[in-house]
Every structure is written in C-alpha cells, then in structure tokens.
C-alpha cells in the first residue's frame, strides 16, 4: 500500500502496517520524533493501522500537537506514581497545559517535601518502559463498571453522549479513562520535574469539593529541562505581580477582584502606550470612537453573545430592562457603522476603540494583569469590500510590525483556516477570505504557520504571537475576518451599481488586552523600561544640604525639556540614594556636590552603574530628548565615556 507523506514523498508499506512501522521506515525513532501520527487530519497513537492512500504527518516535540501527546502521557505517569505511593488517592482529570501538565486528586494531601519521591517513582516507571495500550469499552455501562471504585471517573462517563466511544489506557498496573492519543513507549520521557501543588475545585466549580492539583513537566532530553528550569527561575525574577507593586505601577485589591488599580507611575506607562497607539492609528487613517460600557440584552441577543457567552457576562436590571456590561467592543462599533447609509466610496472604513470590557473569570483563574475581569482592548474594526481584503490585511501587518518592533519584541503569525463543521458562509466566501489572508502574509514575506481547521465559525483568522526576552511566547493580538456579525446586524453599503451588499468585517487587536500587554512589558523589560516608556527618567541626588538649590535648578532645566525628574535631598548617604534610585529602575542619576554646583554641571550614573563623572547639562538634556523621541531601546550612556 502507498502512504502519502507530502506532495513529493510517498512510501510503500506492507498491508497492516501502523504509524510506528512508517516512523521506523523514515528513521524517525528519536525520543523527540514521531510522538503521534496525523492520518487524514486526525491525530492517533502510532499503533493506528494505516490504509492505502492515507495522508500522513508525524508530530514531533517541536509541534504543539506533539507536546500535548507527550505531556498527556506524562500526566498518566504522574498519576501512576502517586497511586503507587498513596494508593487511597482518587485520580480525577489530568490534561496537558501550555507548559507541562497537571493531575487533580481527591483524598490526597502532599507538600513540596514529597516531590523528590514522586519524581523518583516517575523515573522508575519510565525505565520500566511500559507501552500504553488503548482499550475501547463496550458502552457507558461497561465503562462505569470498570471505574466503579472512582466516583469522579463515573461522573465524567455519565456526562458522555450515549453514542460517544469510551476508551481507556493501560500502562502496567495503571488504568485510566482517556481518549488519547498517547506515546508509543514511556521510554521517550527522559527528563522530568514536579513543579508545584495547589488546591483546585472539582470541575472548576467552587460549589464542589477541593482537590489537590499537582503540576509537573517532562522533556525528551535533560538539556531542554535545564533550559526550562533556568527560564522559570528568570521568570520568577521578572514576575510582574512582584515588580509592578514594588515599582508602584499597579495593585490588586480584594475590594475589586480581577480589576487592577493602575497607579500614577503606571499611568505614565499606560498613557505612553495609548499615545503611541493613537499616533500610529491616526497616521493610518483610523477613526477613534468610544462606545457605552453597558447595553441592552436585545443588542447582545442580536450579536449572539447572550446565547453563547452569557455565563461570562456581568448583567444588571434597570427599570425592568436587562442590560449587560460589554465583554467585547464589536457590537457597539457596528451600531456606529449602521447609524448612516454607507457608500462604497467610504470603504474601507477603519474604526478603532480602546474599549473597557468585563468578562467573568473564576477567582481561581485570576493572575495579576494576565488574567483579569476588567480590561481595555485596543480593538479596531475594518468594514470593507471583498477586493479590499488583501490590502487591508497588509496594512494591519505593517502596523503590527511597527508596534511590536518598538518594544524589541520578536513576533510570528499563525493562520487558522475553516473548521470542518459548524461554520457560516459559503465555500466561496471562505475561499476568498482565506486566500486574502494568505496572500497578504505571502506578500509581506512574514513568517507564519498554518493551523488547519482552527478558524472561528464566522471566518478565518491570523493570531499574533510575540516572543519576550526570556523566549516565552504570548498570543496577544488577532486579525479575524467576520461574515457573521454583518449578517446578524443586517448592515450594508451602497455599491457602485446601486446594489446593497454586506461589508466584510475585520476584528483586529494588536496589544490585545492593554492590561495583559502591560504585564508582559514589565516582565520583558524586568521593570527596566526604556526612557520613552519610563515613569521617571532622572533623579537628582544631593551630596549635602547646601547643594539643594543647584539640584532643583537642574530639575527645572530637565522638566522644561519635558523630562520626568525628581530630587532626593534626604539626609541619607549618596551611596544609599544611588542604590535606592537603581532599585526603583530610574534610568539616570545625577549627583551634585561642590564641584558640580560651582561649574553648573552634574555627575552622571546609570541604573546599570555605568559612571560618566561630570557632564554638561545641555548636552545631557539633548541626548535624552533624542533618546525619548526616537523611542530608542538603547541608552547613549550605556558605556563608560
């Protein structure tokens, strides 16, 4: 039989061969290779029997799909180890997550002190080299009988649709309810680490009992584990939840859970980001609007949010009418578009809004600025004709490059195409939309991957991923083509021939959540903002009380040039004052003593402790004004003179 690898490669195998046979034929036997096999678009274990003409792709550890299989199998290794040590524990669910996996257990109490023995048992299981075996149970009743000793598994089974196939996996003595797929052998797991434990409600419902959640991570080699652990340590040092309050940028309070307080210094960074956004959007001919934060239930029913997103919305009843605080800006923008009869001459129409939205998140899911209930989204919606798609996407991609580049962030794109089912719009609509996105990406020669079938039900999309200073990736912005809302809201434009077609709509955010992007920047820069973002550019430090007059004169000159400056004329030693300024991540310190007061100068030191001794103030001010206006990421005083 012939197996199709790609357009250029086909392999002949004997009848009855499986994915592992093909992997061996291709030499893909390394611990990070051929972790699972995609056959005609569906992922399976390597034990899956191949058929003539199958189109096959292998998932390795570098792929998202490969990591999910690797880490889901590893979750079973964790559960098996814990049951060997604590046989009375009840395993519940154990999914892969962005980095590693977790498993929730009932009837288990452990601490960090238990991690070494869990790791030792996990390593022992890997060396035993069990080969996970998938078993299909006859029906739900048979599945409940098989797991009758575990009420949590039985509860899950009872919730399965009657027609759904129920499967389980066996590795050694361990047997677990699972859809799979899994690794062909546990020996592929070469390095592992138990990371932390926490409490978690069963099924995420605070009305249910609290379980013990154990987090861990595994890799196909020790080097990747060491790299990850090093990155984890660096991430702890950069944690925005610690740095932000320490630098007086923001705080979180129980009186408003998940709704950040941005402080005075944080507002300087915030407003600088928004000013930058406005400057670029004005240059690119966007109209900026502001829409109401609360609108009626009727609107959200029209948009579909009331039916599909109701549990994530905050609602209220006023004068016997139901309202919802907006979770998204799109419907308000469409009302703005629909206020006038639109002509094709007005299109493409670009409308931007930094809108405050609210979404309910369980308290256990809240995390600093990264996961909040109240945030600002830098939305823009572009209404256009079908033949505008390519040019408009190119314009957005250029804007993305300008914005992310200003922060020194690497970025890449992911194009998500039409799902197999549940979509709206014609085949022609989808083809036009998808090809428009792909041509724009190709035209700009930007790196992107294709995520088949992961588009929204209303259109294809481009997700914007950034990579920070630690190499971590974040999905911030998105560019989505929407064929649903123009239909739901029955909006049109008048074409040149007098007909009234619907516009195609782009949803587009680049920062995404402003709060989340702020948090990412804090960690990316480790609180050491470049001058153009910094909330305090310069601190003038006095050597003695008699130098205060000169210090305040220096401050006056800096302030007159638009630089943010303060004076430390406290009675502390110069060394302590400098150290305090450096810990506060102030970009520059100017020390003034007898010589500086006499010469009308100052001695310069950077937060990186680069010393420049006596400098002329006018030259220093000119250099800083240039550094700030150019949005430079490098200081002209980064090296000794």
N, C-alpha and C positions, 0 to 999 in steps of 0.2 A: 504494500500500500504506500501511497505517496503522501507525505506530510509537508504542508506549506509553511515555511518559516517567514519568508517575506517575498517580495517580487523577484528577487534574484536568487533565492535559495530554496531548494526543495530536497527532502530527504526520503529515501526509500527504506521502509522498515517492514519487518515480518508482521503478519496479522496477529492481533492480540498484544502488540507492544504497548507499553504505557509511557507516561511522561518521563519516568526515570530512565527507561531504555533510550529514549531520544536524547536526554541530557548526557548520558554516557557517550552516545554516538557523537555528540557535538563537543565532548570534552568539558562539559560544564559541571564538574564534580567538586569544586572548591566549597568551603564552608559558607561563603557569601554568594554562591552562584545557585541558580536553578532551585530556588526555595519553594516555588509553586509554579503551576503552568496555567496560562490562559489559553483556553481552547474555544475558538469562535467567539471570543469576547467574554467568556465566563471563566473565573478562576477556580482551579481544582487542586487537590493533592497530586503529587507526582505518580500516585498509584492509578490515576484515571486512565482507562483504556482508550487509546486513540483510534480514530476511524479514518478510512481513506478520504483524502481531501481536506482534513481538518486544517484550519489555520491556527498556528501555534506560536505563542510567545512565552518566554520564561521570565519570571520575576526574580530579580536578584536583590541583595540587601540595599543597594543604592536606590531602589524604587520604593515608593510609598506602599505599594501592594506587597512587596517583599518584606518590608519591615513589619507590616501588620500581621502577616502569616508567622514570621519569626517570633514576634512578641506575643501573639496569641498562644502559640505553642508553649512559649516560656511561662505564660501565666498558668498553664496546666502543670508545668514543672514546679512552680512555686506552691501551688495548691497541694500537689503530691507530697512535697517536702514537709509542708505544715501538718498535713494529716499523719505523716509518719511520726512527727514529734508530738503533736496534740491530736490524738485520734478522735476526741469528742467534738472537735471543731466541725462546723457545718459550712462548707463552701457554697457561695450563692452565685455571684457573677464575676467574671474576670476578663475584661476587654483590653485590647491594645489601646494605647493613647498616643498623643503626639510624640512623647519621648518615653518609651518603655511600656509599662502595663501596670495594672493593679488587680488585686483579687479581694473581694469582700467576704468576711467570715462572720457567722454567728457563733456564739459560745467560744470565743477566743479572746484572751487578754494577753498582750505581749508588749514589750518595750524595746528600745534601741539595743539593750543588752542581749536580746535574743537574736539579733541579726546574724552574728557570726555562725551560730549553729544552723540557722536556716540556710545560709549560703553554703555551708559545708554539706548539708544534705542535698541541696540542689545540684552541687557539683558531682556528688556521688551518683545521683540519678542520671545526669548527663553521661557519665562514664559507663553506666550500665547500658547505654546506647539502645534504649527502647525504641521501637518503631511504631509510632501512633497508628492505630487501626480504627478505621471508621466503621461503625455499625448502624444500620438503618433499622429502627424499631418498627414493629408491625403496625402500630397505631398509637393513639394517645393513651389508651387504657394500658397498653403494654409498657409505654414509657413511664406512666405513673407507678406501675407495679415495680419497674426497675429502680425507681428512685424514691420508693415509699418511705425510706428512712430519712429523707431530706425534704421537709415541707416547703422550703424555698424553691427547690427544683420543681416540685409538684405544682406549685403556684404558677411558675412560668409555663409549664406544659399545658395547664388548664387554659391559659390565655392564647395558646396557638390556634389558628384557624383549623377547622376539622380536616380540611383537605391537605394541610401542610405536612410534608415529610418530616419526621422526627428522627434525629440522628444523635449518636453519642460517640465518644472517642475513648479508646482504651490504650494505656501505656503502662505496662507492668500490672501492678495491682490497682492502679488508679483508673477510675471510670467516671467520665463526666459528660453531662448533657452538652452538646456542642454541634453547631452547623459546620464548623471548619472553614476553610481548609487548614491543614497542619503541615509541618515539616515532615519529610520522609524519615528522618532519623534525628534523635536528640543530640547526637554527637556533633552536629553543626554548631551547637551553642558552646563557645569556647571561653567566654568571659561573662561574669555576672556580678551584680551588686544589688543588695536590698537597700533601698534609699530612705524610706520613712514609713511611718504608720500614722493613721488618723482615724477619727470616727466618721461614719457615713450612714445616713438613713437608708433602710431597705427601700429600693426603687426610687431613691431620692425624695421620698415623701416624709416630711417632718412629723407626720402623724404615725409613722411606722417606727419600729424599734431601731436603736442604734447598733450598727455593726462595726467590726474592726476592719479597716481597709489597709492593705499592705501594698506599698509601691516598690517596684523593682525595675531593673533594666538589664538587658543582655546584649551581647555582640558576638559576631563570628570570629573575632580576634581580640587579643588583650590590648593592642595598641589603640583601637577605637574606644575601648572602655576607658583607658587612661586619658585620652583626649577629652572624652565626655566629662569625666570627673573633674579634670582641670577646668574645663569650661564652666562646670557647675560651681566650682569654688570662686571663679572670677565673677560669675553671675551674682553670687551672694554679696560680693563686694560692691556690685553695681545696683543692687536691689533698689528700685525707685521708691518702694514703700518705706525704706530706711533713709535714703538720701533726700527724698522730697521734703519730708518734715524737718530733717536736720538742716537743710538749706532754706527752710521757711518758704517753700514753694507751694505746698498744699497740705491739707489734712483731711482725715476722715473721722466722722463722729457718729456715735450711736443714735443721736437725735435725727440723723438723716442717712440711714444705712445705704451704702452704694451710691451716694450723691456727694461728690467731692466738694470741699471748700478750697477754692484757689486763692492763695494769699497775695499780698501786694507784690512781692518779688516774683511769684509765679505768674501774676497778671502781666508783668513786663514781658516774659517769655511768650505768654499766650497772645498778647496783643501784637507782638512782633510777628508771630506766625500768621495771624489773621491779616495784618498789614501786607505781608508778603503775598498771601493768597489773593487779596484784593487787587494788589498791583498787577499780578500776572493775569488775573481773570479780566480785569479792565482792559489790559493790553490785547487780550484775546477775544474781546467784544462779547463778554457775558453781561447780562443784566442781573443785578443782585436784587433779591426780594426778601421779604420776611413774612412768613405765614403764621396764623394763630397756632398756639400750642394746644388748644382744646377745640375739638369739633364734634359735630353730632354723630350719633350712631348711624344715621342714614348714609352719611358720607363713607363710613368705614364698611358698611354693608355693600355699597356700590364698589368700593375698591377690593373687596374680598377679605379684608383684614378681620372683620368681625367674625366671619365664619372660620377662617384658617389661622388666626393669630390672637384670638380673644384672650387666651389664658396668659398671654404675655403683655396685656394692656392694662393700664390703670384707668378706671372708669368712675363716673360720678353722675348723679341725677340732680338736675336743676330745673325747677318749675315743671316737674313731671316729664322732662325730656332727658333721655340718656345721652351722655357725652363720653368721649374718650380722649385722654391726653395722647397726642400723636406719638406712635412708635416709629414712624417714618415720615419723611417730608413730601413724598411723591404726590399724594392726593391733593395737598394744598397747592402745589405747583401746577397741577393740572387745572384746578379751578382758576388759577391766574391765567393760564393759557386760554381757557374757554370763555373768558369774560368778553372777548371780541371775536368778530368774524375774521379769521386769519387768511391771508393771501399767500400763495406760493412764493411771492416776492419777499415775504418776511422770513422765509425758511432758508437755511437752518436758523432756528431761534434758540439761543443758548441762555439758560436761566440758572443762576446759582443761588444757593442759600446755605448759610451756616446756621442750621436749624437745631434747636434744643429738642431732643426726643427722650422719651422714657420707655423703658421696657422692664417688665418684671423679671428678675433673676432670683432664684432661691438664695437665701442668705449664705448657705454653704458654698455657693459658686462665686461669690463676690471676691475680688482680688485686686486691691489697690486701684490704680487707674485702668488696669487691663480689663477688668470685668465689673461693670457698674450698672446702675439702674437709670442714671440720668447722664446724658452725654450730648455733645454737639457733633453733628455730622456735616462735613463740607460737601454737601450734595450739589450736584448740578444735573439738570435735565435738558436734553437737547431734542427739540422737535424738528423732524427733517423729512425729506422725500427719500425714497429708496436709493436714488442715484447719488445722494449725499453721504451715504454710509462710510465709504472708504475714506474720503477726505476728512470727515469729522472725526473718525477714529484716529487717523494720523495726527490730527490737531490735538486730540486728547493725549496720545502717546508722547508727543513733543512736550506737552505741559507736564506730564509725569516726569520726564527726563529732567526738566528744568527744576521742578520742585524737589525730587529726591536727591538730585545732584548737589543741591545747595547744602545738604547735610552730610555729604560724603557717604551716602547710603548706596550700596550695590542693589540692583533690583533685577527681577526677571518676571516673565509673564507666563500665564497658563490659560490656554484657550479651551473652554469647555463647550462641547457640542451637544446636539439634541439627544435627550433621553429616549430610551426605546419606546416608552409609552407615557400617557398622561399629559401630552403637550397640546397646545392650541396652535392654530395657524396651519397653513397649507404647506405641503412639501416645498413648493416654490418659494414661499415666504422664508422658510428655514434655510434653504439653499442660498437665497440672496443675502440673508443676514450673516450666515456663517462665512460665506465666501468674502463678504465685505470686510469682516473682522480679520480673516486670514490674509487677504491681500494687503490690508493696512500694515499688519505685522511684518509681512514679507517686504513690503515697500520700504519700511523704515530699518530693515535689516537688524531687527532686535531679536535677541534670544527668547525662544518660547517653547513650551511643551504643549502637547495636545492631550486633554483629558476627555477621552471619548465618553459621551453619554452623560456628562455631569453638568450640563447646562440647566438653567431653570426651566420650568414648564412653559414659560412665556417667551423664551428666547435664549440664544447662545450668549456667552459672556467671556470676558477676559479678566482673570483675577491678577491683582498686582501684588507681588511678593517682594519684600525688601530683606536685605541681609545686613545685620548690625556689626559692630566692631568685634563681637565675640563669634561671629559666623552663624548666629542664630537667625532663622528666617521667620518672618511675620507676614501674614496675609492682611494687608491694610485696606487698600482700595480695590475697586472693582469697576468694570465697564460692562454694563448689561444692556442688550437690546431687548426691548419690550414690545410685544404685539398684543398684550392682554389689556393693559390699562387704557390705551386709546379706544379700544372697543368697549370696555366696561363703562367708560365715561362718555362714549359716543362723541368724540371730538374729531374735527375735520379741518381741512383747509381748502380754499378755493383754488383749483388748478388752472393752468393757462387756458384749457379748453372748456372751462366753466363747470367741470365735474367737481364733486366734493369727496375726495379720497381721505382716508385717515392718515395722519402722520405716523412715521415710525419714531419711537421714543428711545432715547438712551438715558439710562440711570448711570450716574458716574460719581464716584467719590475717590479722592486721592489720599488725603490724610486718613479718611475713614472716620473713625471716632477721634475727635480732637483730643479728648482726654487720654485715650489709649496711645495716640501718637506722641503726646507729651511724655507719657511714661516711658515709651520706647526711646525717645531722645535723651531722657535723664539717664537711662541705662547705657545707651550707645556712647554718650559723652562722659559717662560716670560722674555726672553733675558738673563737669568742667566745660561749660558751654563756650563756644567761640564768642568773640567780642560782640558780634552782631545780635546774638541771642541772649547774652549775659545780662542778668538783672542788676549787676553792679560792676562797672568797668574798672574803677580805680579807687584805692583807699590811700589817703594821705596820712602818714604816720609822723607824729612829732617826737623829737628826741627829748625835749624838755618843755615845760610850760611856756618858756619865753619864745618858743618857735610857733606858737599857735596862730599868731597874726599872719605869718608867712604861709602857714598851712591853709588857712581859709582863703588867702589870696590865690593860692594855687587852685583850690577847689573852685573858686569863682571863674577862673580862666577856663578850666575844664568844662564846667557847666555851661558857660557861654558858647562853647563849641558843640553843645548837645551831648556831651559825655556824662554818664551817670557816675557820681563820685561822692564819697563821704570822708570824714576826718576822724581819726582816732587820736584824741588828745588826752586820753586817760593817763593815769599815773603808773600804768604797767610798764615793764621794761620794753625796749624796742624789739628785742627778740620775741617776747610773748605777743606783742602786737602783730608782728610779721607772721608768726605761726598761726594766730587767730584768723588773719586775713587769708592765708593759704588754705586753712581748713574750711573756710567759707567759700572757697573756689573763686575769689576775686581775681580778675585777670592780672592786674598790675598793682604794685605797691610803690608809692613814692615817699621816701624818707626825707625829712627836712630837719637840719640841725644848724649850727652856727654858720658853717661854710655856705650851705645852700641859701640860708636867709640873706647872707651878705651878697651872694652872687646872683640871687634871683633864680636859682636852679632847684633841682631835686635829685636825689639818688634813687635809681630805679632797680626794682627786683620783681621778677615774675612769680606767678604761683608755682612754677616748676623750679624755683630757687635759682634762676639764672640772674646774675648780678651785673648791672651795667654802670654802677657808680654814678657820677654826676652827669646829668643830661640837661640840654637846653629845652625849656618847656615848650616853646613854639614848635620846634621840630617834633617833639614827642606828640603834641596835640595833632599836628598834621598827619603823622604816621597812623595814629589811632582813628582819626576821621576817615582816612583812606581804608584802613582795615575793616572798619564797620560798614562803610558804604559799599564796598566791594563784596561784602558777605564772605570774607576770607575765612578759611578754616585754620590757617596758619598765622602765628604771631610774627611780626617783623623783628621781635626781640627774643625769639626762641633760642638764639645762640648768643654766647658772650661776644661783646664787641671786640 
